[in-house]
Amino acid sequence: MFFSSVVVIVNLILLILFLTLIILIILALIKYIRGKNNRNAEQTGHVHEASDTADSSVQEKRPLCEILKNLRIQNNMTQEYVAESLGITRQAVSKWETGESSPSMANLAALAKLYNIPLEDILKGMEY
């Protein structure tokens, strides 16, 4: 009885330590990515042109639906064209642009490729 209680306590402690480690790693990665973006902007003297579409050069973040709609319009594409290019319905694109639903990561990656920008530029401009 005593031994099983000790095992349970030790397992809980190990689980807590593991979760703490994961959280610290995630926080370190976030800090690294933000620092890398700042260094790149400082070195070049400006932010990548595509970044302006996702507002990463400005502190203001925007909803994903607004970013997606602006990118489509800036690239002179219709919802129908985007839908056909991704193999989805026009209604799905419309729902993404109105905020009724959100695209999967695979579809976000396909959109970034279609708009010829890094996926990171779309994600940097998002408000969470």
C-alpha positions in Angstrom: 0.0 0.0 0.0 2.7 2.5 1.0 4.9 1.5 -1.9 2.1 2.1 -4.5 1.4 5.6 -3.0 5.1 6.5 -3.4 5.1 5.3 -7.0 2.0 7.4 -7.7 3.6 10.5 -6.1 6.8 10.0 -8.0 4.9 9.6 -11.3 3.0 12.8 -10.6 6.2 14.7 -9.9 7.8 13.4 -13.1 4.7 14.4 -15.1 4.8 17.9 -13.6 8.5 18.2 -14.4 7.9 17.0 -18.0 5.0 19.4 -18.5 7.1 22.3 -17.1 10.0 21.4 -19.5 7.6 21.4 -22.5 6.2 24.8 -21.5 9.7 26.2 -21.1 10.8 24.9 -24.5 7.7 26.4 -26.1 8.3 29.8 -24.4 12.0 29.7 -25.5 11.0 28.9 -29.1 8.5 31.8 -29.1 11.2 34.2 -27.8 13.7 32.9 -30.4 11.2 33.3 -33.3 10.3 36.9 -32.2 13.9 37.8 -31.8 14.8 36.4 -35.2 12.1 38.4 -36.8 13.3 41.6 -35.2 16.9 40.9 -36.1 16.0 40.3 -39.8 14.0 43.5 -39.9 16.9 45.5 -38.4 19.5 43.9 -40.7 17.7 44.6 -43.9 16.4 48.0 -42.8 12.9 47.0 -43.7 10.4 44.2 -43.4 9.9 41.7 -46.2 7.4 43.1 -48.7 4.9 40.2 -48.2 5.0 40.8 -44.4 3.2 44.1 -45.0 0.2 42.1 -46.2 0.0 40.3 -42.8 0.8 43.5 -40.8 3.9 42.0 -39.1 5.7 45.3 -39.6 3.1 46.9 -37.4 2.3 45.9 -33.9 -1.4 45.7 -34.7 -2.6 42.2 -35.3 -5.6 41.4 -37.5 -8.1 38.5 -37.6 -7.1 35.7 -39.9 -10.3 36.2 -42.0 -9.3 39.8 -42.8 -5.7 38.8 -43.7 -7.0 36.1 -46.1 -9.4 38.3 -47.8 -6.8 41.1 -48.3 -4.3 38.6 -49.6 -6.8 37.3 -52.2 -7.8 40.8 -53.3 -4.1 42.0 -53.5 -3.4 39.0 -55.7 -6.4 39.8 -58.0 -8.0 36.5 -57.4 -11.6 35.5 -57.0 -13.0 33.2 -54.3 -13.8 30.8 -57.1 -10.2 30.8 -58.4 -8.8 30.2 -54.9 -11.3 27.4 -54.3 -10.5 25.7 -57.5 -6.7 26.0 -56.9 -7.1 24.4 -53.4 -9.7 21.8 -54.5 -12.4 23.2 -52.2 -15.7 25.0 -52.5 -16.1 28.7 -53.0 -18.3 28.6 -49.9 -15.4 27.3 -47.8 -13.3 30.3 -48.9 -16.1 32.7 -48.2 -16.5 31.2 -44.6 -12.7 31.7 -44.0 -13.0 35.3 -45.2 -16.0 36.1 -43.0 -14.6 34.3 -39.9 -17.3 31.6 -39.9 -14.6 28.9 -40.0 -10.9 28.7 -40.3 -8.7 26.9 -42.8 -6.7 23.9 -41.7 -2.9 24.2 -41.5 -2.7 22.3 -44.8 -5.0 24.8 -46.5 -3.1 27.8 -44.9 0.1 26.4 -46.4 -1.6 26.0 -49.8 -2.9 29.6 -49.6 0.6 30.8 -48.8 2.0 29.0 -51.8 -0.8 30.3 -54.0 -0.1 33.9 -52.9 3.7 33.3 -53.1 4.4 34.3 -49.5 5.8 32.3 -46.6 3.2 30.8 -44.3 4.9 32.5 -41.4 3.9 35.9 -42.9 0.3 35.0 -42.6 0.6 33.6 -39.1 2.6 36.6 -37.8 -0.1 39.0 -38.6 -2.9 37.1 -36.8 -4.4 38.1 -33.6 -4.9 35.3 -31.2 
